[in-house]
Amino acid sequence: MKAIVLTGYGDVDRLEMREVPEPRAAAGELKVRVSASSVNAVDWKIRRGDMKAWMPVEFPHILGRDTSGEVVEVGLQGTGFKVGDRVLGLVRQAYAEYVTAPLDAWALLPPKLDLKDAAALPVVALTGAQLIEEAVRPRRNDLLLVTGALGSVARSAVHAATKLGARVIAGVRKGQVPEAAKLGVESVVALDDPAMVDRIPLLDSIADTVGGETVARLLPRVRRGGTIGSVLGEPSGARSGASWFAPSRRMPTRSVSRRLRRQSSPVSWSSQSGDVFHSQCTRGTPAGGEGRDREGPAHRVTDR
């Protein structure tokens, strides 16, 4: 089969189209003919060598975590899926014509969801859900601000928080306020408008996907005992009078079939253009959105 292979750490010129052995589904696995895959920040960070200290790879290596396609083989003891099913999944080595992964890495596609759109969902949808469910953990009627709310991870966080009954404020840039109002949140705030930031009511929690000075300016708006969760690490100044914890540094891997729901989708790509999309994603989001999506451990700050 054909696959996009990373031959060594470096720029997009280290990605090559090659013939590689086609996998077979082991017991408890699905084999899927890939329709689409997406480029996440973790992919180009691995490619550049940014993550080799804690996520090293052996070369040649096939990148890719998000995928969608059609089931072509169900391994022994495989239940819940059949050949011909349309699925999306959080897998490994998705930049290929075929991929195998355990059953709980997959979810059936809703009938109206396009395969190309579906391939852009798993990492961002599960990262956003992890940020809310594991780091922030809002209670019903908590007032929660999501920064970068039009980014794909943040959209997922908005969705997860709303389903838990939190009252969500979408934090965006001034020019994005009308679009953010369509998210169905309680209110929208322009985080680059100091006057609007000063009027933010006391928050129970923040779910941060932006970091830097933006979240630092918001720290005084969090009530004592509130929570700050971030996909970008501990916010500067968060330790002042506070304790915090970080879940283990890992990709979100809980059962995809239990956690993936309808989400908006950022961008999908074809295997023929992998180097182009890697180059674009390194500079920023190829198809619009709040900006470059990021992933990482979620951190919680308590007793502020």
N, C-alpha and C positions, 0 to 999 in steps of 0.2 A: 504494500500500500504506500501511498505518498504521505509525507509528513513534513512539517516545518521543523527543522532540526537546528538547535543552537550548538555551534561547534566550539565555543569558548566565550569567556566573559568579554564584553565589549559593546560596540555599537551595532546597528541593525545589519551591517555587512557580515556579522557572525551568524546570521540566520540563513539557512539554505533549504531548498526543497530537495528531499531525498526519498529513495525507496527504502522502506524498513519492513521488518517482519510484521505480518498482520496478527494481532492478538486473538486468543480464544477465550471465551467466557469460562471462568472457573466456577466451582460450586458457589452458589449464593451471589452470582454476578450477572450483570447484563452486558451484552456486546451491542453497541449502538453504531449505526452508520451516521457519521457527523454531518449535519446540515449547516451548522454555523458554530463559531466560537467567538469569544470577545477578548479584548486586550484589557487587562486590569493593571493597576499600578504594580502589583506584586510580580507580574510577568516581566515588565521592563526593568524593575529593580533587580530581579534575579539575573536577567540578561546582562546588566551592567556590572554585576558583582557587588551591588550595594548590600545584599543580604547573605553573602557567603559565610559570614561568621556564625550565623545560626541556622541558615538554610542552604548548606552547600549542595552542589549538584555534580554529577559525573558526566563528562562529555563523551560522545554526543548526547544531548539532552533534548527532550520534547517538552516545551512549555505548554501552558494552558490549563485553567481551572474550570472555566464556564463552557458548557456545550449544550447543544440540543440536536435531536435527530430521531431516527427510527430504529426501534429494537429489531435486530437481526438474529439474535441468539439469546436464549435464556439458559443459564447454567443450572446444573442439578440443584434441587432444593429451592429453586427460584419460584416464588409465588407473588401474585399481585400484578404481574406483567405478562404480556404475551408478544410474540413476534408480530411486528407491524404497528405496535403502540408508538405514538409520538411522545417523546419525553424531553425533559431538560434535567441537567445534573451538575453537581459540584464534584469534579473529578480531577484526575491528573493526566497530563499528556494529551490535552484536548486538541492540539494543533495537528490533527491527523485525520485520515479518512475514516478510521474506526477507533473506538475507545472502549475499554472495559472498566467497570467499577462495581462495587458492592450494591446490592439492591437499595439500601437506605441512602445512597447518594443520588437517587433518581426520583423524579416526580412526573406524573402524567400531565400533559398539557391540557388546559381548558380548550374546548373545541375552537374558540374564536381567536386564540393566541397564535400569532405567526411564529414559525420556527426560528426565523432570524431574530425577531424581537426577543424571544424566549432565551436565546443564548447570551443575552446581556444581563440576565437577572440574578443568577445564583450568588455570586460573591457579594454584589452590592446589597441585594435583598437580605441575605443572611447576616452581613456585617451590620446593617442598620438595625435588624432585629436583635442581634447580640448586644449592640450598644444600649438599646432600651431595656431589654429583658434581663441582662446580666450585669450591666454597669449602673445604669440610672435607676432601674426598678421603680418606676413611678406608681403611686397608688391612685385610685379613682379620685378624680377632681383635683389632683395635684396640678399646679401651674408649671409647665415645662417649656423652655425655649430651645428650639433646634436651630443651631447656626448653619449657614450655608444651605438653607432649606430647599433650594432648587437643585442641588446636586443629587446624584442618584442614590448614594448611601443615605443622605439626609432625608430624601423622599421616603425611603424605606423606614427610616426612624420615625418620621411623622406618622406614617401608616400604623406602625407597631404601637406607638404611644396612644394614638387615637383609639385603637382597638382595646387598649387596656383602660380606657376611660379618662385619660389625662386631658387637661385643657392645654392645647398646644399653641404657642406663639411661634410663628415662622420668622427667623432672622435672615435677612437678605440685604443686598445693596439697594440703593434708592431706585435705580432704574428697573429693578425686578419686582417691586412691590405689587403692581397690578397682576403679574403672572402668579406670584406667590399666593395672592388672595384666592386663586382657584383651587388651592390645596384642601380647602374645607377646614381650615384651622380657625381658632377663636379670634386671632388677630395677627397682624403682620407688622414687623418693625424694621426700619432701615438701620442696619448696624453701622453704617458709615455716616449717620446723622447724629451728632452728639446730643442734640436736643431731644430726639426721639429715644435715644438710649437712656437719658436721664429720666424720662417719663415711664420707663418699664416698671411695672409693679414688682413687689418683692416676689422672687421666684422660689419654688420648691426645688427646682433642678434645672440643669442645662445639659443637653446632648450636643456635643461639639464635634463638628467636622471641619473646622476652619483653623483653629489654633491661633498662636501668635498674639498680637496686640488686641485682636478682636475679642477673644475670650478673656484676656486679662482685664479689659475694660468692663466686662460683665460680672466679674467676681463680686463686686460690692452689691450687686442686685440679687444675690442668692441669700436666702434667709439663713440664720444660724441653724445648723443641723441639716442643711440642704445637701444636695448631691450634684457633683459635676462628673459626667462621663465623657471621655474623649477617645477618638480613634487615633489621636496624634500624640499621646503621651500625657504626662502630668502637666497641667497648665502652670505657667510661671506664676509664683505667688500663692499657689493653692495650699501650700503647707502652713501658711501663716494662721496659727490657731486652729489647725484642722488635721485630721488624720485621713489617710487614703489607702486604697489598695488597687492592685492591677491584676485582673485575671491572667491566666497563663498565656504566653505569647504564642498564639496559634491562629490558624485560619478557622473560621466558623465551620464546624463539621457535624453539628447535630443533624438528625434525620432531615434531609431536604424535603421529603414527602410530607412531613408534619409541619414544616415551617414556611415553605414557599406559598405565597398567595398572590393575587393579582397585584402587580406593581407597574409603574411606568418604567420604560426601558431606555437606556442611554444610546448604545451604539453596538452594532454587530459587524462582523467582517468576514470576508471569504479567505480561504487559505492562500489564494493566489496573491493577496495583497498584504500578507503578514508584516513584511518589513516596512511598508508604508504606514500602516496603522501603528506599529511600534514607534516609529519616528514621530508621528503626530501626537500619540499619547504621552510621550516623554515631554513634549512641549506644552501640552494641555489637552483638554477634552476635544476630540475630533468633531463631535456633532452637537456642540452647544452644551448647555447646562451651567451649573454654578461655577465649575472650574474642574481642575484635575481631581478625580476621585482618589481617595487615599484609604489605606487600610492599616491595621495594626492592633495592638492590644487596647482594650478599653480600661480606663482608669476611673476609680470612684473616689471622691473626696467627701468626707463626712465631718460632722460636728463643726461646721464653719461658724 
